[in-house]
Amino acid sequence: MINNMEPKIGSKHEKMPTHTLVCLSAAPSNAKIVRTAAKMADAFGGAFTALYVKTKHGEHMSAHDQKRLQEHMHLAELLGADIATVYGEDVSYQIAEFARLYGITQIVIGRSSVRRRHFWSKPTLTEKLSEMAPNLDIHIIPDSTVRIVQKPRREDFVRQLVPRPKDMIITALLLFVATLIGIFFLKLGFTESNIIAVYIFGVLLTSLATKGFVCSLIASVFSVFLFNFFLTEPRLNFHAYDAGYPVTFVVMLAVSILTGTLASRLKDQAKLSAQTAFRTKVLLDTNQLLQKAKDEHEIMDITANQLVKLLDRDVVVYLEEDGKIENGHLYRKIAEVEEQRFFSSIERSAVIWAFSNEACSGATTDRYGDAICFYRPVCINHKVYGVVGIYVHHALLDTFENSIWLSILGECALAIENSRNAKEKEQAAVLAKNEQLRANLLRAISHDLRTPLTSISGNASNLLSHESQLSQATKMQMYTDIYDDAQWLITLVENLLSVTRIEDGTMHLHTSVQLMEEVVDEALRHIHRKSTEHPISVTYQQELILARIDAKLVIQVIINLVDNAIKYTPAGSEIRIIVSQQAETVSVSIEDNGEGIPDSLKSRVFEMFFTGKNQIADSRRSLGLGLSLCKSIINAHGGEITLTDNTPHGSIFTFTLPSGEVNIHE
């Protein structure tokens, strides 16, 4: 390795992170340069970037050179380099500017076969680069092999020199118009300098309206001849009386050629700028679309459509699922080959190899080169999320297409990774919530079952051991306590079973038309025995109120609501049940005149495991399942349950049910 410049020594330079840049080309020795640069980047432990500078001459690169350039890009990518492409005619300036913008600290470049033949010759690439980037370490990699500079193919050379008929017609037309304007200006008495400006303007228009530089050169030469033939004395011949005319002709020709050349370069720069702007816009659109995608299949669909839009080629995508590749999906554009060929055995083998090895395969590669598609894995952080194939056949991807393909696949991989991370976080949150619910339930059950079970066990033990010594009234009280505790446990178990069925989706409604009077009466028969301390009244605002319900579940709702009113209101509080029927719904209200529920707690009373701050006189705490279960049952019936304040104090729980009709069949 030869270093053509001494690195700067200083604390700031030493602390600066190393960023190695290798320059890509189609030269046979470039593979060696890429490997050397990769070793340097690995040794310094810094970032690694591979840069290709695209010029207008690159558009006429042979298919062999294009394939070799792609191989060098793939090699750099495999060695961990970030691939970048810039556009411009001055290669050294583009490399130096890229290094300045991206914090490059050292550049690795191959030894050029071009030498300065004379002192006035243009400086070589390395000389200009050293001058433009004096603060960078530039490493020139020697090559023991002699590089043979390939001459342009004859057909390419001829194609560049021979203009299209359309361009020739445009050139002739512009020269004709310029001559007419010159003759008109001459009759108006304008000076020759004005007429010369018209011809120069015609050359400029020719450069802009035609392809290449040949037509602008032809227009420059013919402008001189036309000016001499039609607009100088003597006219209609190529003689010139004025001794200064030859100088005028030479200056006119030089200015015309210079104008045409500059216009041609500006046109090429505008074309490259338009390509860059188009690429930037598409990448931005792709990023925005991928952010809105809902799942991985939509992400792949967006990626494929954007690639079809950009490359005008058929695209086939394969998504990874559980460590395996799914069936491919084809997105057509040119439809040159039958669809079955995209899913042949060799194509499938190329896809599986690319997926398994995290590397490119298929057409233009050494792996399954007979395939019709070029396959690249969609991967990030050594995790492959799928494979995307581009129909190649004989038309290879150029550097612009390859660069934008890499960018879009990178966006696709990042979007899929973010989508999967979001799903994993959501699943983790659900699991954490479920675990918290289970923990709360176990703590509540272990606490609340202990009190009634202890009471039942203690009363039963006293009855077994001291039955003969207890009075009849005492025994009846114990029997009552055992019954009450058992009923409380039965209600608790019923609520737990119902909640479990609702949560896992196994609860199914068995609806039928029921008379609400019978449903309410059945519920009141199961109400806690302490209801004797709370007067309960039932009001039916219409006769024969019918509802289409699951009677067992609605009875459980009424039991829970009335039991809550009994437990959370002082003895002597009145409880009213009001049943009414509207056009399509039946409304049931349970009112009490207790202390009511604070406004700060109303929004949470229907939450599972929420018990508020109420204390129960018999030391039994509610699990907070009753009202949550009521809401689930009523919602399953298509109704709603609400909480409002009673006047002057107390609470009103109201729920609605679908009304029913009885069909009489004679």
C-alpha positions as a printed Julia matrix, in Angstrom:
666×3 Matrix{Float64}:
    0.0     0.0     0.0
    1.35    3.42   -0.93
    0.15    6.52    0.84
    0.58    9.52   -1.42
    0.32   12.07    1.37
    1.35   12.47    4.97
   -1.57   12.4     7.44
   -2.05   15.36    9.69
   -0.98   14.84   13.27
   -3.05   16.38   16.02
   -5.33   15.5    18.85
   -8.44   16.45   16.93
   -7.48   14.21   14.02
   -6.67   11.27   16.29
   -9.98   11.46   18.13
  -11.99   11.69   14.92
  -13.85    8.41   14.16
  -12.5     6.56   11.14
  -14.69    6.44    8.04
  -13.23    4.61    5.05
  -14.35    5.36    1.48
  -13.57    3.08   -1.45
  -14.17    4.17   -5.03
  -16.01    1.71   -7.28
  -15.41    1.18  -10.99
  -15.73   -1.46  -13.69
  -11.96   -2.03  -13.76
  -10.91   -5.68  -13.23
   -8.6    -4.65  -10.36
  -11.41   -2.89   -8.45
  -12.34   -6.11   -6.6
   -8.86   -6.15   -5.03
   -9.27   -2.5    -4.03
  -12.62   -3.17   -2.4
  -11.23   -6.07   -0.37
   -8.25   -4.0     0.75
  -10.51   -1.14    1.82
  -12.73   -3.57    3.74
   -9.71   -4.9     5.63
   -8.65   -1.35    6.46
  -12.12   -0.43    7.7
  -12.22   -3.58    9.82
   -8.76   -2.88   11.23
   -9.63    0.7    12.17
  -13.09   -0.34   13.42
  -14.87    2.49   11.62
  -17.62    2.96    9.05
  -17.19    1.67    5.5
  -18.72    3.25    2.38
  -18.4     2.34   -1.3
  -18.94    5.2    -3.78
  -19.61    5.1    -7.5
  -19.46    8.34   -9.5
  -21.73    8.11  -12.52
  -20.88   10.22  -15.56
  -22.54   10.51  -18.94
  -19.92    8.12  -20.36
  -21.21    5.48  -17.98
  -24.44    5.31  -19.97
  -22.51    3.82  -22.9
  -20.75    1.19  -20.77
  -20.74   -2.27  -22.3
  -22.86   -5.05  -20.83
  -19.69   -6.84  -19.7
  -18.47   -3.78  -17.81
  -21.92   -3.2   -16.3
  -21.98   -6.76  -15.01
  -18.49   -6.41  -13.56
  -19.46   -3.11  -11.88
  -22.47   -4.79  -10.29
  -20.25   -7.62   -9.07
  -17.98   -5.07   -7.39
  -21.01   -3.42   -5.76
  -22.27   -6.78   -4.49
  -18.81   -7.57   -3.16
  -18.64   -4.26   -1.29
  -22.1    -4.86    0.13
  -21.15   -8.35    1.32
  -18.06   -6.9     3.01
  -20.27   -4.51    5.0
  -20.09   -1.33    2.92
  -22.9     1.18    2.48
  -23.38    1.7    -1.27
  -23.71    5.27   -2.53
  -24.02    6.76   -6.02
  -23.39   10.37   -7.05
  -23.61   12.07  -10.44
  -21.28   14.5   -12.19
  -18.59   14.88  -14.85
  -15.75   15.86  -12.51
  -15.07   12.58  -10.68
  -12.45   13.98   -8.32
  -14.7    16.88   -7.28
  -17.62   14.52   -6.6
  -15.43   12.24   -4.45
  -13.99   15.18   -2.48
  -17.41   16.76   -1.93
  -18.92   13.44   -0.82
  -16.02   12.95    1.6
  -16.57   16.42    3.05
  -20.33   15.98    3.53
  -20.19   12.48    5.04
  -17.14   12.83    7.28
  -14.78   10.57    5.33
  -11.35   10.3     6.94
   -9.53    8.1     4.43
  -10.03    7.24    0.77
   -8.91    4.03   -0.91
   -8.48    4.26   -4.68
   -6.78    2.23   -7.37
   -3.76    3.34   -9.32
   -4.88    4.95  -12.56
   -3.33    3.93  -15.86
   -3.63    7.52  -17.1
   -0.41    9.51  -16.97
    0.34   13.16  -17.68
    2.15   13.23  -21.02
    2.93   16.96  -20.93
    3.12   19.61  -18.26
    0.05   21.28  -19.75
   -1.99   18.04  -19.68
   -4.85   17.68  -17.22
   -3.82   16.42  -13.78
   -4.66   12.82  -12.96
   -7.52   11.78  -10.7
   -5.28   11.21   -7.69
   -3.49   14.53   -8.19
   -6.74   16.49   -8.35
   -8.15   14.55   -5.39
   -5.07   15.34   -3.3
   -5.46   19.0    -4.15
   -9.21   19.13   -3.38
   -9.03   17.07   -0.16
   -5.71   17.93    1.48
   -6.87   16.83    4.95
   -7.7    13.25    3.96
   -5.52   10.16    3.87
   -5.6     8.92    0.28
   -4.36    5.34   -0.13
   -3.44    4.25   -3.64
   -3.59    0.49   -4.15
   -0.98   -0.78   -6.64
   -1.89   -3.46   -9.15
    0.64   -5.96  -10.44
   -1.5    -6.69  -13.48
   -1.44   -4.35  -16.41
   -4.82   -2.91  -16.99
   -5.87   -2.91  -20.6
   -8.03    0.08  -21.32
  -10.94   -1.1   -23.36
  -11.68    1.01  -26.36
  -15.25    1.89  -27.04
  -17.02   -0.53  -29.26
  -17.24    0.54  -32.88
  -21.02    0.4   -32.92
  -21.16    2.61  -29.81
  -18.73    5.07  -31.4
  -20.73    5.18  -34.62
  -23.99    5.53  -32.74
  -22.63    8.56  -30.91
  -21.33   10.25  -34.08
  -24.27    9.57  -36.39
  -27.21   11.77  -35.33
  -30.8    10.71  -35.6
  -32.82   11.89  -38.62
  -35.12   13.77  -36.28
  -32.16   15.68  -34.81
  -30.86   16.51  -38.29
  -34.26   17.91  -39.29
  -34.39   20.03  -36.12
  -30.84   21.31  -36.79
  -31.62   22.22  -40.42
  -34.85   23.94  -39.42
  -33.14   26.06  -36.75
  -30.35   27.06  -39.15
  -32.93   28.0   -41.78
  -34.85   30.14  -39.29
  -31.63   31.78  -38.05
  -30.68   32.61  -41.68
  -34.09   34.16  -42.38
  -33.84   36.27  -39.24
  -30.3    37.31  -40.25
  -31.46   38.42  -43.72
  -34.31   40.36  -42.1
  -31.92   42.04  -39.66
  -29.56   42.88  -42.55
  -32.36   44.68  -44.43
  -33.2    46.6   -41.26
  -29.6    47.8   -41.11
  -28.47   45.81  -38.06
  -24.76   45.19  -37.59
  -23.11   41.86  -38.26
  -22.54   41.29  -34.53
  -26.31   41.13  -34.06
  -26.62   38.59  -36.85
  -23.78   36.51  -35.4
  -25.65   36.48  -32.04
  -28.71   35.05  -33.84
  -26.64   32.15  -35.2
  -25.06   31.52  -31.8
  -28.54   31.47  -30.28
  -29.54   28.96  -32.95
  -26.61   26.73  -31.99
  -27.68   26.97  -28.36
  -31.24   25.91  -29.24
  -29.85   23.05  -31.32
  -27.87   21.76  -28.34
  -30.95   21.87  -26.16
  -33.33   20.29  -28.69
  -31.11   17.42  -29.87
  -29.26   14.54  -28.27
  -25.48   14.47  -27.98
  -23.04   17.09  -29.17
  -22.72   16.19  -32.86
  -25.68   18.29  -34.01
  -24.45   21.33  -32.1
  -21.03   20.9   -33.75
  -22.65   20.63  -37.18
  -24.76   23.69  -36.44
  -21.61   25.62  -35.4
  -19.8    24.82  -38.66
  -22.79   25.43  -40.91
  -23.56   28.7   -39.13
  -20.21   30.05  -40.3
  -20.81   28.89  -43.87
  -24.36   30.25  -44.0
  -23.25   33.58  -42.53
  -20.49   33.79  -45.12
  -22.69   32.71  -48.03
  -25.81   34.8   -47.39
  -24.81   37.71  -45.19
  -21.31   38.88  -46.15
  -20.11   40.76  -49.23
  -20.1    39.41  -51.89
  -23.28   37.45  -51.19
  -24.27   34.02  -52.51
  -20.65   32.83  -52.61
  -17.93   31.97  -50.14
  -15.57   34.86  -51.01
  -14.99   37.64  -48.51
  -13.77   41.14  -49.48
  -13.15   42.34  -45.94
   -9.79   41.24  -44.58
  -11.25   40.89  -41.08
  -13.84   38.31  -42.06
  -11.6    35.23  -41.54
  -11.01   36.29  -37.96
  -14.74   36.86  -37.55
  -15.47   33.41  -38.92
  -12.95   31.74  -36.57
  -14.28   33.6   -33.53
  -17.85   32.81  -34.54
  -17.01   29.12  -34.93
  -15.2    29.01  -31.58
  -18.0    30.79  -29.75
  -20.61   28.53  -31.37
  -18.74   25.35  -30.45
  -18.18   26.57  -26.9
  -21.84   27.56  -26.55
  -23.03   24.22  -27.88
  -20.67   22.29  -25.6
  -21.73   24.2   -22.51
  -25.4    23.78  -23.4
  -24.89   20.02  -23.88
  -23.21   19.74  -20.47
  -25.95   21.77  -18.81
  -28.52   19.49  -20.38
  -26.72   16.41  -19.06
  -26.5    17.98  -15.61
  -30.2    18.82  -15.72
  -30.96   15.23  -16.65
  -28.9    13.9   -13.75
  -30.49   16.43  -11.4
  -33.94   15.34  -12.55
  -33.04   11.71  -11.91
  -31.79   12.58   -8.45
  -34.93   14.6    -7.69
  -37.12   11.75   -8.95
  -35.24    9.26   -6.81
  -35.53   11.47   -3.74
  -39.27   11.97   -4.29
  -39.93    8.27   -4.77
  -37.93    7.36   -1.68
  -39.86    9.96    0.32
  -43.18    8.66   -1.0
  -42.11    5.1    -0.24
  -41.16    6.02    3.31
  -44.51    7.75    3.89
  -46.49    4.86    2.41
  -44.58    2.29    4.46
  -45.27    4.24    7.65
  -49.01    3.98    6.93
  -48.89    0.25    6.16
  -50.9    -1.91    8.55
  -49.12   -5.25    8.22
  -46.19   -6.99    6.56
  -48.14   -8.05    3.47
  -49.12   -4.42    2.82
  -45.48   -3.36    3.32
  -44.33   -5.86    0.69
  -47.15   -4.79   -1.63
  -46.11   -1.13   -1.37
  -42.46   -2.04   -1.93
  -43.23   -4.07   -5.05
  -45.47   -1.39   -6.55
  -42.83    1.3    -5.97
  -40.16   -0.87   -7.62
  -42.41   -1.53  -10.61
  -43.05    2.21  -10.87
  -39.34    3.04  -10.73
  -37.72    0.29  -12.76
  -40.45   -0.55  -15.31
  -39.81   -4.24  -14.73
  -41.66   -7.25  -13.42
  -41.17   -7.75   -9.68
  -41.77  -10.87   -7.59
  -41.78  -10.81   -3.77
  -41.55  -13.54   -1.15
  -42.36  -12.9     2.51
  -40.83  -14.83    5.41
  -43.26  -16.55    7.75
  -42.13  -18.66   10.73
  -38.63  -19.04    9.33
  -39.8   -20.15    5.88
  -40.48  -18.44    2.57
  -44.13  -18.1     1.55
  -45.4   -18.43   -2.01
  -44.34  -15.58   -4.25
  -46.53  -12.76   -5.58
  -45.86  -11.38   -9.05
  -46.33   -7.73  -10.04
  -46.38   -7.36  -13.84
  -45.12   -4.46  -15.95
  -43.65   -5.58  -19.26
  -45.05   -9.16  -19.41
  -42.33  -10.51  -21.72
  -42.42  -14.03  -20.27
  -45.14  -16.31  -18.97
  -46.04  -16.09  -15.3
  -45.18  -19.74  -14.68
  -41.5   -19.11  -15.44
  -41.24  -16.77  -12.43
  -42.1   -19.7   -10.15
  -40.1   -22.48  -11.78
  -37.83  -24.79   -9.8
  -34.67  -22.83  -10.6
  -36.29  -19.56   -9.53
  -37.46  -21.16   -6.28
  -33.97  -22.52   -5.63
  -32.45  -19.08   -6.2
  -34.96  -17.53   -3.76
  -34.24  -20.12   -1.06
  -30.48  -19.66   -1.48
  -30.77  -15.87   -1.19
  -32.95  -16.26    1.91
  -30.66  -18.79    3.58
  -27.36  -17.04    2.81
  -28.44  -13.38    3.08
  -26.87  -12.75   -0.32
  -27.88  -12.01   -3.9
  -28.63  -14.8    -6.34
  -30.19  -15.43   -9.74
  -29.47  -13.65  -12.99
  -26.08  -11.83  -13.33
  -24.69  -13.75  -10.3
  -22.68  -16.95   -9.86
  -25.55  -18.6    -7.97
  -28.34  -19.85  -10.26
  -27.25  -17.52  -13.05
  -29.72  -19.18  -15.44
  -32.65  -17.65  -13.55
  -34.61  -14.87  -15.22
  -34.72  -12.71  -12.05
  -32.07  -11.14   -9.88
  -32.94  -11.83   -6.22
  -31.94   -9.78   -3.22
  -32.89  -10.55    0.42
  -34.85   -8.0     2.45
  -32.76   -7.99    5.6
  -31.59   -5.8     8.44
  -29.38   -6.68   11.41
  -28.8   -10.16    9.94
  -32.53  -10.9    10.02
  -34.11  -11.78    6.66
  -37.76  -10.78    6.27
  -38.23  -11.81    2.66
  -36.77  -11.88   -0.85
  -37.48   -9.55   -3.78
  -36.72  -10.45   -7.38
  -36.35   -8.14  -10.39
  -36.82   -9.44  -13.91
  -33.44   -8.93  -15.6
  -33.01  -11.18  -18.63
  -30.7    -9.24  -20.99
  -31.33   -5.73  -19.61
  -29.05   -5.33  -16.59
  -29.73   -2.87  -13.8
  -27.61    0.25  -14.04
  -26.04    1.93  -11.02
  -28.95    4.33  -10.6
  -31.5     1.5   -10.53
  -29.33   -0.65   -8.3
  -28.82    2.19   -5.83
  -32.5     3.05   -5.55
  -33.4    -0.64   -5.28
  -31.05   -0.96   -2.31
  -32.58    2.12   -0.68
  -36.17    0.91   -1.06
  -35.36   -2.58    0.22
  -33.66   -0.98    3.22
  -36.81    1.04    3.93
  -38.9    -2.12    3.49
  -36.77   -4.13    5.93
  -36.9    -1.34    8.5
  -40.69   -1.05    8.16
  -41.17   -4.82    8.63
  -38.85   -4.82   11.64
  -40.77   -1.9    13.19
  -44.08   -3.65   12.48
  -42.95   -6.86   14.15
  -41.49   -4.97   17.09
  -44.79   -3.13   17.52
  -46.7    -6.44   17.46
  -44.32   -7.98   19.98
  -44.71   -4.96   22.26
  -48.49   -5.15   21.91
  -48.48   -8.86   22.7
  -46.15   -8.27   25.63
  -48.47   -5.55   26.92
  -51.48   -7.86   26.61
  -49.63  -10.64   28.39
  -48.55   -8.25   31.13
  -52.11   -7.01   31.51
  -53.44  -10.56   31.66
  -50.83  -11.5    34.22
  -51.78   -8.45   36.28
  -55.46   -9.4    36.06
  -54.68  -12.95   37.12
  -52.57  -11.69   40.02
  -55.32   -9.31   41.14
  -57.92  -12.06   40.83
  -55.86  -14.54   42.83
  -55.18  -11.99   45.56
  -58.83  -11.0    45.73
  -60.09  -14.59   45.75
  -57.58  -15.73   48.35
  -58.65  -12.86   50.62
  -62.39  -12.92   50.0
  -62.86  -16.68   50.12
  -61.07  -16.91   53.45
  -63.69  -14.97   55.41
  -66.87  -16.87   54.37
  -65.08  -20.22   54.42
  -63.74  -19.5    57.9
  -67.26  -18.54   59.0
  -68.79  -21.69   57.49
  -66.07  -23.89   58.97
  -66.36  -22.26   62.41
  -70.16  -22.45   62.58
  -70.18  -26.04   61.34
  -67.52  -26.99   63.93
  -69.56  -25.41   66.76
  -72.69  -27.19   65.63
  -70.9   -30.53   65.48
  -69.17  -30.12   68.83
  -71.72  -28.2    70.93
  -75.08  -28.73   69.26
  -76.72  -29.97   72.48
  -75.48  -26.97   74.43
  -76.71  -24.35   71.96
  -80.14  -22.82   72.06
  -82.51  -23.16   69.15
  -82.19  -19.45   68.33
  -78.38  -19.66   68.3
  -78.45  -22.71   66.05
  -80.85  -21.0    63.65
  -78.53  -17.99   63.49
  -75.57  -20.28   62.69
  -77.61  -22.05   60.01
  -78.52  -18.69   58.55
  -74.91  -17.52   58.57
  -73.77  -20.72   56.87
  -76.5   -20.31   54.26
  -75.66  -16.65   53.65
  -71.94  -17.38   53.3
  -72.66  -20.29   50.95
  -74.97  -18.09   48.84
  -72.26  -15.43   48.66
  -69.76  -18.03   47.48
  -72.21  -19.35   44.88
  -72.73  -15.82   43.52
  -68.97  -15.29   43.43
  -68.37  -18.54   41.56
  -71.15  -17.76   39.07
  -69.61  -14.36   38.37
  -66.15  -15.87   37.94
  -67.43  -18.51   35.52
  -69.37  -15.92   33.52
  -66.37  -13.59   33.34
  -64.19  -16.47   32.17
  -66.65  -17.42   29.43
  -66.92  -13.8    28.25
  -63.15  -13.24   28.23
  -62.35  -16.37   26.21
  -65.33  -15.89   23.88
  -67.12  -19.13   24.8
  -70.28  -17.45   26.13
  -73.16  -17.86   23.69
  -76.55  -16.27   24.19
  -79.59  -18.53   24.14
  -82.25  -15.93   23.6
  -86.0   -16.34   23.69
  -88.99  -14.1    24.33
  -89.49  -13.82   28.1
  -92.01  -12.03   30.29
  -90.02   -9.51   32.32
  -92.28   -9.93   35.39
  -91.24  -13.58   35.64
  -87.57  -12.72   35.14
  -87.61  -10.1    37.92
  -89.51  -12.37   40.31
  -87.01  -15.19   39.74
  -84.13  -12.82   40.43
  -85.68  -11.56   43.68
  -85.99  -15.12   44.95
  -82.2   -15.41   44.79
  -81.47  -12.08   46.44
  -79.36  -12.04   49.58
  -81.32  -12.68   52.79
  -80.32   -9.26   54.06
  -82.86   -7.84   51.65
  -85.26   -8.06   54.6
  -83.53   -4.94   55.93
  -84.11   -3.11   52.61
  -87.66   -2.65   51.3
  -87.75   -3.67   47.63
  -90.58   -2.58   45.32
  -91.2    -3.42   41.67
  -93.1    -1.21   39.22
  -94.2    -2.24   35.71
  -95.23    0.75   33.63
  -96.99   -1.48   31.06
  -98.62   -4.86   31.24
  -97.04   -7.89   29.62
  -93.59   -6.43   28.97
  -91.73   -8.89   26.74
  -88.0    -9.01   25.92
  -85.86  -11.26   23.72
  -83.1   -12.23   26.15
  -81.05  -15.0    27.69
  -83.12  -15.21   30.88
  -80.41  -16.83   33.0
  -77.88  -14.09   32.26
  -80.35  -11.22   32.74
  -81.42  -12.72   36.09
  -77.75  -12.64   37.09
  -77.55   -8.95   36.1
  -80.58   -8.05   38.25
  -79.22  -10.1    41.17
  -75.84   -8.32   41.0
  -77.36   -4.83   40.79
  -79.87   -5.38   43.61
  -77.25   -7.11   45.75
  -74.91   -4.12   45.25
  -77.71   -1.78   46.34
  -78.23   -3.88   49.48
  -74.52   -4.09   50.35
  -73.6    -0.46   49.74
  -76.59    1.28   51.32
  -77.46    1.48   55.03
  -80.26   -0.66   56.53
  -83.71    0.73   55.83
  -82.77    2.2    52.43
  -85.43    1.69   49.77
  -84.72   -0.14   46.53
  -87.02    0.3    43.55
  -87.07   -1.75   40.34
  -88.83    0.01   37.44
  -89.53   -1.85   34.19
  -90.78   -0.04   31.08
  -91.05   -0.73   27.36
  -90.45    1.56   24.4
  -90.84    0.84   20.7
  -87.94   -1.61   20.31
  -86.33   -1.75   23.75
  -87.13   -2.69   27.32
  -85.64   -0.52   30.07
  -84.91   -1.77   33.61
  -83.85    0.66   36.38
  -82.65   -0.24   39.89
  -82.85    2.8    42.18
  -81.7     3.28   45.77
  -81.71    6.24   48.14
  -78.36    5.56   49.77
  -75.34    7.83   49.86
  -74.73    7.52   46.11
  -71.47    7.2    44.19
  -68.99   10.13   43.95
  -68.56   11.71   40.51
  -64.85   10.86   40.54
  -65.66    7.13   40.67
  -68.56    6.95   38.21
  -66.35    6.49   35.16
  -64.66    3.43   36.72
  -67.51    1.52   38.34
  -67.81   -0.82   35.33
  -64.09   -1.65   35.29
  -63.04   -5.16   36.26
  -61.63   -5.48   39.81
  -62.64   -1.91   40.69
  -64.2    -1.82   44.18
  -64.08    1.85   45.1
  -63.62    2.85   48.74
  -66.72    1.25   50.21
  -66.34   -1.04   53.18
  -68.63   -3.97   53.86
  -69.92   -4.45   57.4
  -69.32   -8.23   57.4
  -65.68   -7.82   56.28
  -66.35   -9.31   52.84
  -64.85   -7.28   50.03
  -66.3    -7.28   46.55
  -64.03   -8.61   43.81
  -65.15   -5.85   41.5
  -66.56   -8.35   39.0
  -70.3    -7.76   39.35
  -70.75   -4.49   37.47
  -68.14   -5.4    34.85
  -70.01   -8.66   34.24
  -73.33   -6.79   34.03
  -71.92   -4.48   31.36
  -70.57   -7.41   29.33
  -73.9    -9.28   29.46
  -75.96   -6.23   28.5
  -73.59   -5.33   25.66
  -73.82   -8.92   24.4
  -77.6    -8.38   24.16
  -77.04   -5.22   22.13
  -78.1    -2.93   24.99
  -76.42   -0.36   27.23
  -76.04    0.09   30.97
  -75.65    3.52   32.57
  -75.23    5.08   36.01
  -77.02    8.28   37.07
  -77.77   10.08   40.36
  -81.07    9.6    42.17
  -82.96   12.55   43.65
  -82.36   13.71   46.34
  -79.58   11.16   46.86
  -78.67    7.65   45.81
  -77.89    5.94   42.52
  -79.81    4.62   39.52
  -78.47    1.78   37.36
  -80.41    1.5    34.07
  -79.95   -1.08   31.35
  -81.78   -1.71   28.09
  -82.74   -4.96   26.37
  -84.29   -5.75   22.98
  -88.07   -6.05   23.16
  -89.8    -9.2    21.97
  -93.07  -10.32   20.44
  -94.99  -13.59   20.73
  -95.92  -15.23   17.43
  -99.17  -17.19   17.64
  -99.42  -20.07   15.18
 -102.9   -21.35   14.63
